[in-house]
């Protein structure tokens, strides 16, 4: 990931965090980490930064419980980031669509006709469109966080369950969790030659 991509991802995470905090629920750092799919320590770091900038204020309660609240300045920042990322995601759709189509056509040219997806989010939907355009088939949709949900005609399963169903060629289909998902698959014993990521050589 280059510096520009890292900066976009950084501001996108800030936007997601501000969006979660602006909701009705009072969420702990652990709950925020789970919702955003990032490490607890990273959430802590982002929150400290947002508090320092005056976008978020912290209310403490007994038993070491904290509530994170958006300040008026925080609401304005959330709106600014929403506008910024709307234009970014229009571009992301185009780039992701092309990157996945290129990947699937290359895999198809090497005789691969079926793949498993790992990481089910908005990018996975873009990847699915490219998969169909390349004339390939999705066999398994894997994501621990989305297990039990439907992804097109598939029920999403955990990677542990998905890997039991066969020796799949696995395509990482999440931008924000791509590297973490790759590491998880490698830890579970998946051969590096069977893991694919669009836009990476």
Secondary structure, DSSP 8 states (H G I E B T S, - for coil): --HHHHHHHHHHHHHHHHHHHTSSS---HHHHHHHHTS-HHHHHHHHHHHHHTTSEEEEEETTTEEEEEE-HHHHHHHHHHHHHHHHHHHHHHHHHHHHHHHHHHHHHHTT--EEEEE--SHHHHHHHHHHHHTT-EEEEEE-TTTTTSEETTEE-B-HHHHHHT----EEE--STTHHHHHHHHHHTT--GGGEEETT--
